Amino acid sequence: MGYVGDRWMDAARWAWAVLTIAVALGAGCARFGPATAALPPEGEAVPRIEVQEFVLGPRDEVEVFVWQHTDLSRTVVVDPAGFLSYPLVGTLKAGGVGAAELASQIKERLAKYLVDPQVTVTVKAVRSQKVAVLGEVNKPGVFPLEGPTRVVEAIALAQGFTLDAEPGTVLLIRGDLQRPELHLLALDRTLFRGAVGENTRLQPGDIIYVPTSRIVDVQRFASRLTGILTPIFAPLFIVPK
């Protein structure tokens, strides 16, 4: 009985090793383009998309409105270094902050000259190079690319994974949302095993989605996801001429 049990255990270990190698090879060969890998059953709810504040970057255009002070209300452009100049306010760091935070900074400085100024900032045009990080991250949003950036760095900009995140199948959507190029990234290998190959360098317009569970059917998952994302992000990721 012990002999049979040992042989059975050896066979089980061998089968598991073969399966592990096959999965690893399959994953390595099917990272890009049409892939088969990831989504829950047909009845599963559509992924919830949450986007927190939009982050400004170089060349973005904003409209600043100061209530009852039309002489101070105007449209300004963030310069290549991420700063903007405004009357009475001077120079402000706009790159890397959201519209609400920028409005708060302008209000604080205008308060030296005006009584309780009411300031709103509206994004009028997006011209900076940006990526979106969505799903199970602590601060989902759209972030400027201020230099060569990889997926893990972008997730860090979004303040990291939530406790519900599944880093083993992170979806990177690239290109036209109607016919996207799909990249399935096993970031757990990067984070826990140092596998740098999974930590892809990002391009302007990339969208990173961190799921709550392992994706089973990539194509079906992506088709549902891009259907939600297209009206939200397509206008933001028009590359400026």
C-alpha positions as CSV (number, residue, x, y, z in Angstrom):
1,M,0.0,0.0,0.0
2,G,2.9,2.3,0.9
3,Y,4.6,1.5,-2.4
4,V,1.4,2.2,-4.4
5,G,0.9,5.4,-2.5
6,D,4.4,6.6,-3.1
7,R,4.1,5.9,-6.8
8,W,0.8,7.7,-6.9
9,M,2.4,10.7,-5.1
10,D,5.3,10.7,-7.6
11,A,2.9,10.7,-10.5
12,A,0.9,13.5,-9.0
13,R,4.0,15.6,-8.5
14,W,5.1,14.9,-12.0
15,A,1.7,15.8,-13.5
16,W,1.6,19.0,-11.4
17,A,5.1,19.9,-12.6
18,V,4.1,19.4,-16.2
19,L,0.9,21.4,-15.7
20,T,2.9,24.3,-14.1
21,I,5.4,24.4,-16.9
22,A,2.6,24.3,-19.5
23,V,0.7,27.1,-17.8
24,A,3.9,29.2,-17.5
25,L,4.8,28.6,-21.2
26,G,1.3,29.4,-22.3
27,A,1.2,32.6,-20.3
28,G,4.5,33.6,-21.6
29,C,3.4,33.1,-25.2
30,A,0.0,34.7,-24.9
31,R,0.7,37.9,-23.1
32,F,-0.1,40.2,-26.1
33,G,-2.8,40.4,-28.7
34,P,-5.8,38.2,-28.7
35,A,-5.5,36.1,-25.6
36,T,-7.4,33.4,-23.8
37,A,-7.1,33.8,-20.1
38,A,-9.5,35.6,-18.0
39,L,-13.1,36.2,-16.9
40,P,-15.8,35.1,-14.6
41,P,-19.0,33.4,-15.6
42,E,-21.5,35.0,-17.9
43,G,-23.8,36.1,-15.2
44,E,-21.1,38.1,-13.3
45,A,-21.6,41.8,-12.8
46,V,-19.9,44.3,-15.0
47,P,-16.7,45.6,-13.5
48,R,-17.3,48.7,-11.4
49,I,-15.3,51.7,-12.8
50,E,-14.3,54.4,-10.3
51,V,-12.2,57.3,-11.3
52,Q,-11.1,59.8,-8.7
53,E,-9.8,63.3,-9.6
54,F,-8.2,63.9,-12.9
55,V,-4.5,64.9,-12.6
56,L,-3.2,67.7,-14.7
57,G,-0.1,67.6,-16.7
58,P,2.0,69.8,-19.1
59,R,0.1,71.5,-21.9
60,D,-3.3,70.8,-20.4
61,E,-5.7,73.7,-20.6
62,V,-7.9,74.8,-17.7
63,E,-10.5,77.5,-17.2
64,V,-10.3,79.4,-14.0
65,F,-13.6,81.1,-12.9
66,V,-13.7,83.6,-10.0
67,W,-17.2,84.5,-9.1
68,Q,-18.1,88.2,-9.5
69,H,-14.6,88.9,-10.8
70,T,-14.7,88.5,-14.5
71,D,-11.4,90.3,-14.9
72,L,-9.7,87.4,-13.1
73,S,-11.6,84.6,-14.9
74,R,-9.6,83.2,-17.8
75,T,-8.3,80.2,-19.6
76,V,-4.7,79.2,-18.9
77,V,-2.3,76.5,-20.1
78,V,0.0,74.4,-17.9
79,D,3.6,75.0,-19.2
80,P,6.0,72.2,-20.2
81,A,7.5,72.2,-16.7
82,G,4.1,71.7,-15.0
83,F,3.5,75.3,-13.8
84,L,1.0,78.0,-14.6
85,S,0.9,81.8,-14.0
86,Y,-2.2,83.6,-12.8
87,P,-2.9,87.3,-11.9
88,L,-2.3,88.2,-8.3
89,V,-1.5,84.6,-7.6
90,G,1.9,84.3,-9.4
91,T,3.2,80.9,-10.4
92,L,1.6,77.7,-9.2
93,K,2.6,74.0,-9.6
94,A,-0.3,72.5,-11.6
95,G,1.3,69.3,-12.9
96,G,0.5,66.3,-10.8
97,V,-2.5,68.0,-9.0
98,G,-6.2,67.8,-9.6
99,A,-8.5,70.7,-10.6
100,A,-10.1,70.9,-7.2
101,E,-6.7,71.2,-5.5
102,L,-5.6,73.8,-8.0
103,A,-8.7,75.8,-7.3
104,S,-8.0,75.6,-3.6
105,Q,-4.5,76.9,-4.1
106,I,-5.7,79.8,-6.2
107,K,-8.4,80.7,-3.7
108,E,-5.9,80.7,-0.8
109,R,-3.6,83.1,-2.6
110,L,-6.5,85.4,-3.8
111,A,-7.8,85.6,-0.3
112,K,-4.9,88.0,0.4
113,Y,-6.7,90.5,-2.0
114,L,-10.3,89.5,-2.1
115,V,-12.9,88.6,0.6
116,D,-13.8,84.9,0.5
117,P,-13.1,84.4,-3.3
118,Q,-15.1,81.6,-4.9
119,V,-12.9,79.8,-7.4
120,T,-13.7,76.9,-9.7
121,V,-11.2,75.2,-12.1
122,T,-12.5,73.2,-15.1
123,V,-10.4,71.1,-17.5
124,K,-10.9,72.4,-21.0
125,A,-8.4,70.4,-23.0
126,V,-6.1,67.5,-22.3
127,R,-2.8,67.6,-24.2
128,S,-0.4,65.9,-21.8
129,Q,0.5,62.3,-22.2
130,K,-1.5,60.2,-19.7
131,V,-2.3,56.7,-18.5
132,A,-5.3,55.5,-16.5
133,V,-5.1,53.2,-13.5
134,L,-8.4,51.6,-12.6
135,G,-9.9,48.8,-10.6
136,E,-8.6,47.6,-7.2
137,V,-6.1,50.5,-6.5
138,N,-6.4,52.9,-3.7
139,K,-6.7,56.0,-5.9
140,P,-8.0,55.2,-9.4
141,G,-7.5,58.0,-11.8
142,V,-5.7,59.4,-14.9
143,F,-2.1,60.3,-14.4
144,P,0.5,62.2,-16.6
145,L,3.5,60.4,-17.9
146,E,6.4,62.6,-16.8
147,G,9.1,60.3,-18.1
148,P,9.7,56.6,-18.8
149,T,7.1,54.8,-16.6
150,R,6.4,51.1,-16.0
151,V,3.2,49.5,-14.8
152,V,4.3,49.1,-11.2
153,E,5.3,52.7,-11.1
154,A,1.8,53.7,-12.4
155,I,0.1,51.6,-9.8
156,A,2.3,53.3,-7.2
157,L,0.9,56.7,-8.5
158,A,-2.5,55.3,-7.7
159,Q,-1.3,54.5,-4.2
160,G,-1.0,50.8,-4.7
161,F,-3.2,47.8,-4.7
162,T,-6.2,47.4,-2.4
163,L,-6.6,44.3,-0.2
164,D,-9.0,42.9,-2.8
165,A,-6.7,43.2,-5.7
166,E,-5.6,40.2,-7.9
167,P,-2.1,41.2,-9.1
168,G,-1.7,37.9,-10.9
169,T,-3.8,39.0,-13.9
170,V,-3.6,42.8,-14.4
171,L,-5.0,43.9,-17.7
172,L,-3.2,46.5,-19.8
173,I,-5.4,47.9,-22.6
174,R,-3.4,49.7,-25.4
175,G,-4.5,51.5,-28.5
176,D,-7.9,52.1,-30.0
177,L,-10.6,51.1,-27.5
178,Q,-12.7,49.7,-30.3
179,R,-10.0,47.3,-31.3
180,P,-7.6,47.3,-28.3
181,E,-4.3,45.4,-28.0
182,L,-4.5,43.4,-24.7
183,H,-1.7,42.6,-22.4
184,L,-2.2,40.3,-19.5
185,L,0.4,40.9,-16.8
186,A,1.3,38.7,-13.9
187,L,2.5,41.5,-11.6
188,D,2.7,39.1,-8.7
189,R,5.8,37.7,-10.4
190,T,7.3,41.2,-10.6
191,L,6.5,42.0,-7.0
192,F,7.3,38.7,-5.3
193,R,9.8,37.1,-7.6
194,G,11.6,40.0,-9.3
195,A,10.4,39.0,-12.8
196,V,11.0,42.3,-14.6
197,G,9.5,41.1,-17.9
198,E,6.0,41.5,-16.6
199,N,6.6,45.2,-15.6
200,T,5.9,46.6,-19.1
201,R,6.9,50.1,-20.0
202,L,3.8,52.3,-20.6
203,Q,2.8,54.3,-23.6
204,P,0.5,57.4,-23.7
205,G,-3.1,56.3,-23.6
206,D,-2.5,53.0,-21.8
207,I,-5.2,51.8,-19.4
208,I,-4.4,49.5,-16.5
209,Y,-7.2,47.6,-14.9
210,V,-6.6,45.7,-11.7
211,P,-9.3,43.0,-11.1
212,T,-10.7,41.5,-7.9
213,S,-10.2,38.0,-9.1
214,R,-8.3,36.1,-11.7
215,I,-9.4,36.8,-15.3
216,V,-10.5,33.7,-17.1
217,D,-11.5,35.0,-20.5
218,V,-9.6,38.0,-21.6
219,Q,-11.5,38.8,-24.7
220,R,-14.9,38.7,-23.0
221,F,-13.7,40.6,-20.0
222,A,-12.0,43.3,-22.2
223,S,-15.1,43.7,-24.4
224,R,-17.3,44.5,-21.4
225,L,-14.7,46.7,-19.9
226,T,-13.9,48.8,-23.0
227,G,-17.6,49.2,-23.5
228,I,-17.7,51.1,-20.2
229,L,-14.4,52.9,-20.7
230,T,-14.8,54.2,-24.3
231,P,-17.1,57.2,-23.5
232,I,-15.0,58.1,-20.5
233,F,-11.5,57.9,-21.8
234,A,-11.6,58.1,-25.6
235,P,-11.7,62.0,-25.5
236,L,-8.8,62.1,-23.0
237,F,-6.3,60.0,-25.0
238,I,-6.2,61.9,-28.3
239,V,-2.5,62.3,-28.9
240,P,-1.8,66.0,-29.6
241,K,-0.4,67.0,-33.0
